[in-house]
Amino acid sequence: MVKDFIFVKYSKNLTTRLDKKGLSTILKKHTELFAKSENKFLKGISPNFRKEIIFNLENYKDDLLKLGLTTGLMAKALQNGFTAESEKPIVLQGLLVSRDNKIVFGLRNKPKFREKLPDEKNDFKIMLCPAGYATFNKDGSLIKPFYKELEEELGLREKDIDKIEIFGHNNDIGFTEGIRLTYIVFANLEFNEIKKRWKKADHSWEYIELIEIDFQEKTLADMIEAKDLSKYSKKARGIVYSSVEPPIIYIIKSNYFKKF
């Protein structure tokens, strides 16, 4: 595992707080920052997404997750090679476990309208799902944008979930260049039922297929170490390591399964 993928596990005493900096100030700063570098950093980015407000990780210390704000403009510029130490846009993802004890993985798609985006090195790779940027809400809630992604990508709603736990985060190196925060989610639907919901979801196009893997220590360890992924998907070109490795390796090494 890459050293910078180290997983930061949250305690049950975690609290979050929104640092309410002015949105207009952030937008102005980012617009001025990229005024002379539009072509270099923002090729292929949707004009609407540039103005998207996203939660930024300001700090994590003493069980306090301090949230700031950033923009889609900054998020995509980071993917294109821009560096700014204070900018850590948050991506939310689910380690989703079905009622029949399968983890739900998605094989990332590459629709034509996204062909100019800077994250093509992760296309056709296996990742946890759902996943998406933590879009701003005035409550400073992370669960709200997560449920939004869950419904858009998989067609699942809050009533389909028996248990959900905010788990931890890691650096999202090689993908968004921000912070990837993982929820562990236990659904009350079996994998095949989730698959049916996914096929009708608004953003089902984000994945070529869904992949089921037993939520057990050995099967997860085998997947992490596998050099040949054809047993999981004939179309897979690899694994999105910043999505899969940190939370799963933490689970394996922390004796998570012995708690049940």
PyMOL commands that set and color helices and strands:
alter all, ss='L'
color gray80, all
select helices_A, chain A and resi 3-5+23-34+38-41+47-50+72-79+112-114+120-122+143-154+158-160+191-200+204-206+217-225+241-253+256-259
alter helices_A, ss='H'
color red, helices_A
select strands_A, chain A and resi 8-9+15-18+53-61+64-71+90-97+102-108+126-128+131-133+161-171+179-187+207-214
alter strands_A, ss='S'
color yellow, strands_A
deselect
rebuild
show_as cartoon
